[in-house]
Amino acid sequence: MPKKKTNKAAAKRIKKTARGKYKYMRAGRGHLLSSKSRKRKRHLRRGGILSKAESLRAKELLAS
């Protein structure tokens, strides 16, 4: 049986934490920032943690 390949697109966007959770950076910070409020941009700076269901999908994508 062949080895599973890592999905490189997902690997660049999702990182596994020391406790086994998966973190990501939020979208929407690339451009058109002048129309977004200061509060919205501040909250976008913080990363997010994937939910349990999404973590299972990420685990499959990052299986190497």
PAMIVO-315364 format. One record per residue: y, z, x of N, C-alpha, C, CB in turn. Coordinates in Angstrom, 3 decimals. Glycine has a CB too. Example, Ala and Ser with C-alpha at 12.3 -4.5 7.8 and 13.67 -1.06 7.14 Angstrom:
BEGIN
<node n_yy="-5.690" n_zz="7.800" n_xx="13.190" ca_yy="-4.500" ca_zz="7.800" ca_xx="12.300" c_yy="-3.300" c_zz="7.800" c_xx="13.200" cb_yy="-4.473" cb_zz="9.046" cb_xx="11.308"/>
<node n_yy="-2.250" n_zz="7.080" n_xx="12.850" ca_yy="-1.060" ca_zz="7.140" ca_xx="13.670" c_yy="0.030" c_zz="7.870" c_xx="12.900" cb_yy="-0.598" cb_zz="5.725" cb_xx="14.084"/>
This chain:
BEGIN
<node n_yy="-1.185" n_zz="0.000" n_xx="0.842" ca_yy="0.000" ca_zz="0.000" ca_xx="0.000" c_yy="1.246" c_zz="0.000" c_xx="0.885" cb_yy="-0.001" cb_zz="1.223" cb_xx="-0.957"/>
<node n_yy="2.206" n_zz="-0.887" n_xx="0.626" ca_yy="3.397" ca_zz="-0.952" ca_xx="1.470" c_yy="4.319" c_zz="0.251" c_xx="1.261" cb_yy="4.158" cb_zz="-2.238" cb_xx="1.194"/>
<node n_yy="5.133" n_zz="0.502" n_xx="2.272" ca_yy="6.100" ca_zz="1.598" ca_xx="2.178" c_yy="7.206" c_zz="1.223" c_xx="1.196" cb_yy="6.698" cb_zz="1.931" cb_xx="3.572"/>
<node n_yy="7.854" n_zz="2.258" n_xx="0.634" ca_yy="8.994" ca_zz="2.020" ca_xx="-0.243" c_yy="10.229" c_zz="1.814" c_xx="0.613" cb_yy="9.197" cb_zz="3.196" cb_xx="-1.238"/>
<node n_yy="11.093" n_zz="0.903" n_xx="0.198" ca_yy="12.328" ca_zz="0.654" ca_xx="0.926" c_yy="13.471" c_zz="1.461" c_xx="0.320" cb_yy="12.666" cb_zz="-0.844" cb_xx="0.920"/>
<node n_yy="14.362" n_zz="1.894" n_xx="1.185" ca_yy="15.571" ca_zz="2.570" ca_xx="0.732" c_yy="16.536" c_zz="1.547" c_xx="0.155" cb_yy="16.233" cb_zz="3.355" cb_xx="1.888"/>
<node n_yy="17.125" n_zz="1.864" n_xx="-0.986" ca_yy="18.155" ca_zz="1.014" ca_xx="-1.561" c_yy="19.443" c_zz="1.308" c_xx="-0.802" cb_yy="18.321" cb_zz="1.259" cb_xx="-3.112"/>
<node n_yy="19.885" n_zz="0.358" n_xx="0.033" ca_yy="21.019" ca_zz="0.586" ca_xx="0.919" c_yy="22.328" c_zz="0.771" c_xx="0.165" cb_yy="21.151" cb_zz="-0.559" cb_xx="1.882"/>
<node n_yy="22.480" n_zz="0.113" n_xx="-0.975" ca_yy="23.700" ca_zz="0.287" ca_xx="-1.774" c_yy="23.808" c_zz="1.728" c_xx="-2.249" cb_yy="23.712" cb_zz="-0.680" cb_xx="-2.984"/>
<node n_yy="22.686" n_zz="2.300" n_xx="-2.688" ca_yy="22.680" ca_zz="3.685" ca_xx="-3.153" c_yy="22.850" c_zz="4.651" c_xx="-1.985" cb_yy="21.380" cb_zz="3.991" cb_xx="-3.910"/>
<node n_yy="22.253" n_zz="4.326" n_xx="-0.841" ca_yy="22.318" ca_zz="5.209" ca_xx="0.320" c_yy="23.746" c_zz="5.370" c_xx="0.822" cb_yy="21.434" cb_zz="4.676" cb_xx="1.436"/>
<node n_yy="24.581" n_zz="4.339" n_xx="0.636" ca_yy="25.972" ca_zz="4.423" ca_xx="1.071" c_yy="26.816" c_zz="5.247" c_xx="0.107" cb_yy="26.561" cb_zz="3.029" cb_xx="1.212"/>
<node n_yy="26.346" n_zz="5.445" n_xx="-1.105" ca_yy="27.131" ca_zz="6.124" ca_xx="-2.133" c_yy="26.658" c_zz="7.521" c_xx="-2.463" cb_yy="27.126" cb_zz="5.320" cb_xx="-3.366"/>
<node n_yy="25.385" n_zz="7.815" n_xx="-2.220" ca_yy="24.791" ca_zz="9.092" ca_xx="-2.617" c_yy="24.232" c_zz="9.784" c_xx="-1.383" cb_yy="23.678" cb_zz="8.887" cb_xx="-3.686"/>
<node n_yy="24.528" n_zz="11.090" n_xx="-1.262" ca_yy="23.991" ca_zz="11.880" ca_xx="-0.158" c_yy="23.222" c_zz="13.060" c_xx="-0.733" cb_yy="25.125" cb_zz="12.365" cb_xx="0.795"/>
<node n_yy="22.170" n_zz="13.447" n_xx="-0.035" ca_yy="21.375" ca_zz="14.597" ca_xx="-0.463" c_yy="21.925" c_zz="15.845" c_xx="0.221" cb_yy="19.856" cb_zz="14.395" cb_xx="-0.129"/>
<node n_yy="22.114" n_zz="16.919" n_xx="-0.546" ca_yy="22.631" ca_zz="18.158" ca_xx="0.013" c_yy="21.483" c_zz="18.968" c_xx="0.598" cb_yy="23.388" cb_zz="18.975" cb_xx="-1.059"/>
<node n_yy="21.831" n_zz="20.050" n_xx="1.280" ca_yy="20.832" ca_zz="20.910" ca_xx="1.917" c_yy="19.923" c_zz="21.572" c_xx="0.880" cb_yy="21.521" cb_zz="21.981" cb_xx="2.771"/>
<node n_yy="20.444" n_zz="21.799" n_xx="-0.310" ca_yy="19.652" ca_zz="22.454" ca_xx="-1.356" c_yy="18.900" c_zz="21.468" c_xx="-2.240" cb_yy="20.547" cb_zz="23.310" cb_xx="-2.215"/>
<node n_yy="18.975" n_zz="20.175" n_xx="-1.886" ca_yy="18.187" ca_zz="19.187" ca_xx="-2.612" c_yy="18.898" c_zz="18.493" c_xx="-3.753" cb_yy="16.991" cb_zz="19.826" cb_xx="-3.135"/>
<node n_yy="20.172" n_zz="18.810" n_xx="-3.951" ca_yy="20.932" ca_zz="18.116" ca_xx="-4.997" c_yy="21.498" c_zz="16.835" c_xx="-4.415" cb_yy="22.075" cb_zz="19.017" cb_xx="-5.568"/>
<node n_yy="22.010" n_zz="15.965" n_xx="-5.293" ca_yy="22.581" ca_zz="14.698" ca_xx="-4.851" c_yy="24.054" c_zz="14.672" c_xx="-5.199" cb_yy="21.844" cb_zz="13.498" cb_xx="-5.491"/>
<node n_yy="24.904" n_zz="14.393" n_xx="-4.202" ca_yy="26.340" ca_zz="14.362" ca_xx="-4.424" c_yy="26.865" c_zz="12.948" c_xx="-4.233" cb_yy="27.058" cb_zz="15.337" cb_xx="-3.480"/>
<node n_yy="28.018" n_zz="12.677" n_xx="-4.841" ca_yy="28.636" ca_zz="11.360" ca_xx="-4.768" c_yy="30.137" c_zz="11.534" c_xx="-4.866" cb_yy="28.107" cb_zz="10.418" cb_xx="-5.888"/>
<node n_yy="30.862" n_zz="10.507" n_xx="-4.453" ca_yy="32.315" ca_zz="10.517" ca_xx="-4.606" c_yy="32.668" c_zz="9.743" c_xx="-5.873" cb_yy="33.026" cb_zz="9.898" cb_xx="-3.351"/>
<node n_yy="33.647" n_zz="10.236" n_xx="-6.578" ca_yy="34.015" ca_zz="9.624" ca_xx="-7.858" c_yy="34.734" c_zz="8.285" c_xx="-7.668" cb_yy="34.903" cb_zz="10.577" cb_xx="-8.658"/>
<node n_yy="34.571" n_zz="7.417" n_xx="-8.610" ca_yy="35.213" ca_zz="6.099" ca_xx="-8.561" c_yy="36.650" c_zz="6.206" c_xx="-9.068" cb_yy="34.414" cb_zz="5.062" cb_xx="-9.402"/>
<node n_yy="37.475" n_zz="5.214" n_xx="-8.712" ca_yy="38.825" ca_zz="5.140" ca_xx="-9.261" c_yy="39.905" c_zz="5.499" c_xx="-8.285" cb_yy="38.935" cb_zz="6.017" cb_xx="-10.429"/>
<node n_yy="39.579" n_zz="5.626" n_xx="-6.990" ca_yy="40.587" ca_zz="5.987" ca_xx="-6.003" c_yy="40.948" c_zz="4.814" c_xx="-5.090" cb_yy="40.098" cb_zz="7.156" cb_xx="-5.170"/>
<node n_yy="40.499" n_zz="3.617" n_xx="-5.442" ca_yy="40.689" ca_zz="2.484" ca_xx="-4.557" c_yy="42.065" c_zz="1.854" c_xx="-4.621" cb_yy="39.686" cb_zz="1.465" cb_xx="-4.858"/>
<node n_yy="42.583" n_zz="1.635" n_xx="-5.817" ca_yy="43.865" ca_zz="0.938" ca_xx="-5.958" c_yy="44.459" c_zz="1.286" c_xx="-7.315" cb_yy="43.692" cb_zz="-0.611" cb_xx="-5.806"/>
<node n_yy="45.658" n_zz="0.759" n_xx="-7.581" ca_yy="46.408" ca_zz="1.037" ca_xx="-8.821" c_yy="46.639" c_zz="2.538" c_xx="-9.019" cb_yy="45.657" cb_zz="0.464" cb_xx="-10.038"/>
<node n_yy="46.988" n_zz="3.225" n_xx="-7.927" ca_yy="47.127" ca_zz="4.683" ca_xx="-7.991" c_yy="48.463" c_zz="5.124" c_xx="-8.581" cb_yy="46.969" cb_zz="5.275" cb_xx="-6.608"/>
<node n_yy="49.444" n_zz="4.238" n_xx="-8.589" ca_yy="50.759" ca_zz="4.643" ca_xx="-9.089" c_yy="50.749" c_zz="4.893" c_xx="-10.591" cb_yy="51.793" cb_zz="3.583" cb_xx="-8.755"/>
<node n_yy="49.847" n_zz="4.256" n_xx="-11.299" ca_yy="49.793" ca_zz="4.438" ca_xx="-12.753" c_yy="48.960" c_zz="5.644" c_xx="-13.154" cb_yy="49.233" cb_zz="3.196" cb_xx="-13.414"/>
<node n_yy="48.261" n_zz="6.243" n_xx="-12.209" ca_yy="47.419" ca_zz="7.408" ca_xx="-12.513" c_yy="48.198" c_zz="8.678" c_xx="-12.232" cb_yy="46.104" cb_zz="7.385" cb_xx="-11.687"/>
<node n_yy="47.961" n_zz="9.695" n_xx="-13.032" ca_yy="48.704" ca_zz="10.943" ca_xx="-12.877" c_yy="48.258" c_zz="11.685" c_xx="-11.617" cb_yy="48.517" cb_zz="11.836" cb_xx="-14.117"/>
<node n_yy="49.108" n_zz="12.584" n_xx="-11.160" ca_yy="48.798" ca_zz="13.372" ca_xx="-9.970" c_yy="47.542" c_zz="14.216" c_xx="-10.205" cb_yy="49.995" cb_zz="14.276" cb_xx="-9.591"/>
<node n_yy="47.435" n_zz="14.774" n_xx="-11.390" ca_yy="46.276" ca_zz="15.602" ca_xx="-11.728" c_yy="44.987" c_zz="14.784" c_xx="-11.700" cb_yy="46.462" cb_zz="16.242" cb_xx="-13.110"/>
<node n_yy="45.056" n_zz="13.577" n_xx="-12.242" ca_yy="43.878" ca_zz="12.703" ca_xx="-12.284" c_yy="43.420" c_zz="12.330" c_xx="-10.880" cb_yy="44.181" cb_zz="11.433" cb_xx="-13.088"/>
<node n_yy="44.377" n_zz="12.002" n_xx="-10.009" ca_yy="44.042" ca_zz="11.637" ca_xx="-8.628" c_yy="43.479" c_zz="12.837" c_xx="-7.869" cb_yy="45.284" cb_zz="11.086" cb_xx="-7.900"/>
<node n_yy="44.011" n_zz="14.016" n_xx="-8.142" ca_yy="43.531" ca_zz="15.237" ca_xx="-7.484" c_yy="42.085" c_zz="15.525" c_xx="-7.867" cb_yy="44.423" cb_zz="16.436" cb_xx="-7.851"/>
<node n_yy="41.762" n_zz="15.337" n_xx="-9.124" ca_yy="40.389" ca_zz="15.580" ca_xx="-9.579" c_yy="39.417" c_zz="14.522" c_xx="-9.065" cb_yy="40.343" cb_zz="15.621" cb_xx="-11.100"/>
<node n_yy="39.914" n_zz="13.310" n_xx="-8.845" ca_yy="39.063" ca_zz="12.254" ca_xx="-8.308" c_yy="38.711" c_zz="12.493" c_xx="-6.844" cb_yy="39.745" cb_zz="10.909" cb_xx="-8.459"/>
<node n_yy="39.530" n_zz="13.310" n_xx="-6.154" ca_yy="39.256" ca_zz="13.617" ca_xx="-4.752" c_yy="37.955" c_zz="14.383" c_xx="-4.591" cb_yy="40.400" cb_zz="14.415" cb_xx="-4.153"/>
<node n_yy="37.662" n_zz="15.244" n_xx="-5.543" ca_yy="36.462" ca_zz="16.067" ca_xx="-5.454" c_yy="35.236" c_zz="15.236" c_xx="-5.810" cb_yy="36.570" cb_zz="17.296" cb_xx="-6.378"/>
<node n_yy="34.165" n_zz="15.468" n_xx="-5.100" ca_yy="32.918" ca_zz="14.764" ca_xx="-5.384" c_yy="32.240" c_zz="15.329" c_xx="-6.616" cb_yy="31.978" cb_zz="14.842" cb_xx="-4.191"/>
<node n_yy="31.158" n_zz="14.717" n_xx="-6.994" ca_yy="30.399" ca_zz="15.177" ca_xx="-8.136" c_yy="28.948" c_zz="15.397" c_xx="-7.760" cb_yy="30.505" cb_zz="14.188" cb_xx="-9.281"/>
<node n_yy="28.239" n_zz="16.131" n_xx="-8.593" ca_yy="26.813" ca_zz="16.367" ca_xx="-8.410" c_yy="26.086" c_zz="15.630" c_xx="-9.527" cb_yy="26.471" cb_zz="17.906" cb_xx="-8.416"/>
<node n_yy="25.060" n_zz="14.874" n_xx="-9.161" ca_yy="24.307" ca_zz="14.131" ca_xx="-10.173" c_yy="23.528" c_zz="15.080" c_xx="-11.073" cb_yy="23.351" cb_zz="13.131" cb_xx="-9.507"/>
<node n_yy="23.362" n_zz="14.687" n_xx="-12.328" ca_yy="22.582" ca_zz="15.478" ca_xx="-13.274" c_yy="21.103" c_zz="15.403" c_xx="-12.914" cb_yy="22.815" cb_zz="14.990" cb_xx="-14.722"/>
<node n_yy="20.301" n_zz="16.196" n_xx="-13.575" ca_yy="18.864" ca_zz="16.234" ca_xx="-13.310" c_yy="18.226" c_zz="14.861" c_xx="-13.516" cb_yy="18.185" cb_zz="17.270" cb_xx="-14.211"/>
<node n_yy="18.573" n_zz="14.197" n_xx="-14.616" ca_yy="17.997" ca_zz="12.888" ca_xx="-14.919" c_yy="18.425" c_zz="11.846" c_xx="-13.882" cb_yy="18.412" cb_zz="12.436" cb_xx="-16.328"/>
<node n_yy="19.703" n_zz="11.856" n_xx="-13.511" ca_yy="20.197" ca_zz="10.907" ca_xx="-12.524" c_yy="19.631" c_zz="11.207" c_xx="-11.139" cb_yy="21.723" cb_zz="10.931" cb_xx="-12.485"/>
<node n_yy="19.377" n_zz="12.485" n_xx="-10.858" ca_yy="18.812" ca_zz="12.862" ca_xx="-9.563" c_yy="17.429" c_zz="12.270" c_xx="-9.368" cb_yy="18.749" cb_zz="14.375" cb_xx="-9.432"/>
<node n_yy="16.662" n_zz="12.202" n_xx="-10.441" ca_yy="15.324" ca_zz="11.613" ca_xx="-10.349" c_yy="15.415" c_zz="10.125" c_xx="-10.027" cb_yy="14.546" cb_zz="11.828" cb_xx="-11.662"/>
<node n_yy="16.406" n_zz="9.444" n_xx="-10.610" ca_yy="16.617" ca_zz="8.023" ca_xx="-10.303" c_yy="17.085" c_zz="7.847" c_xx="-8.869" cb_yy="17.641" cb_zz="7.405" cb_xx="-11.270"/>
<node n_yy="17.969" n_zz="8.735" n_xx="-8.413" ca_yy="18.482" ca_zz="8.648" ca_xx="-7.046" c_yy="17.368" c_zz="8.903" c_xx="-6.040" cb_yy="19.629" cb_zz="9.650" cb_xx="-6.834"/>
<node n_yy="16.480" n_zz="9.804" n_xx="-6.373" ca_yy="15.350" ca_zz="10.115" ca_xx="-5.474" c_yy="14.486" c_zz="8.880" c_xx="-5.260" cb_yy="14.489" cb_zz="11.271" cb_xx="-6.048"/>
<node n_yy="14.271" n_zz="8.105" n_xx="-6.310" ca_yy="13.502" ca_zz="6.873" ca_xx="-6.205" c_yy="14.224" c_zz="5.842" c_xx="-5.334" cb_yy="13.237" cb_zz="6.296" cb_xx="-7.598"/>
<node n_yy="15.540" n_zz="5.737" n_xx="-5.525" ca_yy="16.320" ca_zz="4.758" ca_xx="-4.775" c_yy="16.394" c_zz="5.101" c_xx="-3.292" cb_yy="17.718" cb_zz="4.658" cb_xx="-5.349"/>
<node n_yy="16.440" n_zz="6.393" n_xx="-2.990" ca_yy="16.607" ca_zz="6.832" ca_xx="-1.603" c_yy="15.273" c_zz="7.109" c_xx="-0.921" cb_yy="17.472" cb_zz="8.078" cb_xx="-1.551"/>
<node n_yy="14.162" n_zz="6.867" n_xx="-1.608" ca_yy="12.846" ca_zz="7.085" ca_xx="-0.994" c_yy="12.677" c_zz="6.122" c_xx="0.176" cb_yy="11.697" cb_zz="6.893" cb_xx="-2.036"/>
<node n_yy="12.447" n_zz="6.695" n_xx="1.346" ca_yy="12.308" ca_zz="5.845" ca_xx="2.522" c_yy="10.999" c_zz="6.100" c_xx="3.241" cb_yy="13.468" cb_zz="6.064" cb_xx="3.471"/>
